[in-house]
Amino acid sequence: GLLPFAARWLAAPTWDGDAAWWDRLGVVAIASALILVIGAVDDTRGLGPRVKLIGQAAAVLILYGGGIRIEKVALLG
């Protein structure tokens, strides 16, 4: 189910082999908040596709600048 997956994911994920999840949580929170704000504004006032794309790109750059990288994707079996 979803709960064991979430517990396993939150237990010990790391980036760069040594930086703990909690060290980068602020960067993830900032990028997530940006996406949340863009979605809320789009739902209430409507945003054009360019504005949404620029906002999403900004969130990605925040993550990248904060050291977040996706180096591999593994499917749980």
C-alpha positions as CSV (number, residue, x, y, z in Angstrom):
1,G,0.0,0.0,0.0
2,L,0.9,3.7,0.0
3,L,1.8,3.9,3.7
4,P,4.7,1.4,3.6
5,F,6.0,3.0,0.5
6,A,5.8,6.5,2.1
7,A,7.5,5.2,5.3
8,R,10.3,3.6,3.3
9,W,10.8,6.7,1.2
10,L,10.9,9.1,4.2
11,A,13.1,6.8,6.3
12,A,16.4,7.3,4.7
13,P,16.5,8.9,1.3
14,T,19.8,10.7,0.5
15,W,21.3,12.7,-2.3
16,D,24.9,12.7,-3.4
17,G,25.5,9.7,-1.1
18,D,26.0,11.8,2.0
19,A,23.5,14.7,2.2
20,A,20.5,13.6,4.3
21,W,17.0,14.3,3.2
22,W,16.5,16.8,6.0
23,D,19.4,18.9,4.8
24,R,17.6,19.6,1.6
25,L,14.0,19.8,2.9
26,G,13.9,23.6,2.8
27,V,14.8,23.7,-0.9
28,V,12.1,21.1,-1.6
29,A,9.6,23.1,0.5
30,I,10.3,26.4,-1.4
31,A,10.0,24.7,-4.9
32,S,6.8,23.0,-3.7
33,A,5.3,26.2,-2.4
34,L,6.0,27.9,-5.8
35,I,4.2,25.1,-7.6
36,L,1.3,25.4,-5.1
37,V,1.0,29.1,-5.6
38,I,1.1,28.8,-9.4
39,G,-1.6,26.2,-9.3
40,A,-3.8,28.2,-6.9
41,V,-3.5,31.3,-9.0
42,D,-4.2,29.3,-12.2
43,D,-7.3,27.8,-10.6
44,T,-8.7,31.2,-9.4
45,R,-7.6,33.7,-12.1
46,G,-6.3,31.5,-14.9
47,L,-2.7,31.7,-16.1
48,G,-1.4,31.3,-19.6
49,P,0.7,28.3,-20.5
50,R,3.9,30.4,-20.8
51,V,3.5,31.7,-17.3
52,K,2.9,28.2,-15.9
53,L,5.9,26.8,-17.8
54,I,8.2,29.6,-16.5
55,G,7.0,29.0,-13.0
56,Q,7.6,25.3,-13.3
57,A,11.1,25.9,-14.7
58,A,11.8,28.3,-11.8
59,A,10.9,25.5,-9.4
60,V,13.2,23.1,-11.2
61,L,16.0,25.6,-11.1
62,I,15.5,26.1,-7.3
63,L,15.7,22.3,-6.8
64,Y,18.8,22.1,-9.1
65,G,20.5,25.0,-7.4
66,G,19.8,23.4,-4.0
67,G,21.6,20.2,-5.1
68,I,18.6,18.0,-5.8
69,R,19.3,15.5,-8.6
70,I,17.5,12.5,-10.0
71,E,20.2,10.1,-10.8
72,K,18.2,6.9,-11.2
73,V,14.6,5.7,-11.0
74,A,13.8,2.4,-9.5
75,L,10.4,0.7,-9.6
76,L,9.4,-1.1,-6.4
77,G,8.3,-4.6,-7.1
